[in-house]
Amino acid sequence: MTKTLVKTTQDGRPVEVIDGWVCLAGLKEADTLVPVIEHPNRQAILAAVPGATHMAGRVPLTHEEAAIAQGAMTAEQREIDTSPMAIAQRLRRAMWAKAVAEGVE
């Protein structure tokens, strides 16, 4: 299990990338980062956290923090797990992504 500290929240909880997920206090938040300019609630996010450039679930990130998180997530994706369960999960994700791209919700 690899952990990369991204930041610590104002209330002292760590935001880390653990096994390819952005986690808040050890609980999974997101497996992708969304740029604030593409987020549906961008105005509220920017009003609350003016320096935010990306969102990881409920966690706003600055440009530097997003770079740390994305780097750790990318490094984790490079390591391929060849167990049958991991292969099945990758196939499931690929099939779901294809279905969504074709308009299935």
C-alpha positions in Angstrom: 0.0 0.0 0.0 1.5 3.3 -1.1 0.6 6.6 0.6 1.4 10.1 -0.6 0.4 13.1 1.5 -1.2 15.8 -0.6 -2.2 18.2 2.2 -3.8 18.5 5.7 -7.2 20.1 6.0 -7.8 23.0 8.4 -9.3 20.6 10.9 -6.2 18.4 10.8 -7.3 15.5 8.6 -4.8 14.2 6.1 -5.6 14.2 2.4 -3.6 11.4 0.9 -3.4 9.3 -2.3 -3.7 5.7 -1.2 -3.6 2.9 -3.8 -4.6 5.3 -6.6 -7.5 7.0 -4.6 -7.6 10.4 -3.1 -8.5 9.7 0.5 -9.7 12.1 3.3 -8.7 10.8 6.7 -8.2 7.3 5.2 -11.6 7.1 3.5 -11.8 7.0 -0.3 -13.0 10.3 -1.9 -12.2 10.1 -5.6 -10.2 8.2 -8.2 -10.1 11.2 -10.6 -9.6 14.9 -10.3 -12.1 17.3 -11.8 -11.0 20.8 -12.9 -13.1 23.4 -11.1 -13.9 25.1 -14.4 -15.6 21.9 -15.5 -17.4 21.3 -12.2 -21.2 22.1 -12.1 -20.8 23.9 -8.7 -17.8 26.0 -9.8 -19.1 29.3 -8.6 -19.8 28.0 -5.1 -16.5 26.2 -4.9 -14.6 29.4 -6.0 -16.5 31.5 -3.5 -15.7 29.1 -0.6 -12.1 28.3 -1.7 -10.7 31.0 -4.0 -7.4 29.2 -4.7 -9.0 25.8 -5.8 -8.3 24.6 -9.3 -9.4 21.0 -8.9 -11.9 18.9 -6.9 -11.3 15.3 -5.6 -14.7 14.4 -4.5 -15.5 16.8 -1.7 -11.9 18.0 -1.4 -10.8 21.2 -3.1 -7.2 21.3 -4.3 -4.9 24.0 -5.4 -2.8 23.6 -8.5 0.2 22.4 -6.6 -1.8 19.9 -4.5 -3.6 18.6 -7.7 -0.2 18.1 -9.3 1.0 16.0 -6.3 -2.3 14.0 -6.3 -2.3 13.4 -10.0 1.3 12.4 -10.0 0.7 9.8 -7.2 -2.4 8.5 -8.9 -0.6 8.1 -12.3 2.3 6.3 -10.6 -0.1 3.9 -9.0 -1.8 3.2 -12.4 1.5 2.3 -13.9 1.8 -0.7 -11.6 -0.4 -3.4 -13.1 -2.0 -5.9 -10.8 -2.3 -9.2 -12.7 -4.5 -11.0 -10.2 -7.8 -12.4 -11.6 -9.8 -10.0 -9.4 -7.9 -7.0 -10.6 -8.3 -8.0 -14.3 -12.0 -8.5 -13.7 -12.3 -5.0 -12.2 -10.4 -3.4 -15.1 -12.7 -5.2 -17.6 -15.8 -4.1 -15.6 -14.6 -0.5 -15.7 -13.9 -0.6 -19.4 -17.3 -2.1 -20.2 -19.0 0.6 -18.0 -17.0 3.4 -19.7 -18.0 2.1 -23.1 -21.7 1.9 -22.1 -21.6 5.4 -20.8 -19.9 6.7 -23.9 -22.7 5.1 -25.9 -25.3 6.9 -23.9 -26.3 4.3 -21.3 -26.7 5.8 -17.8 
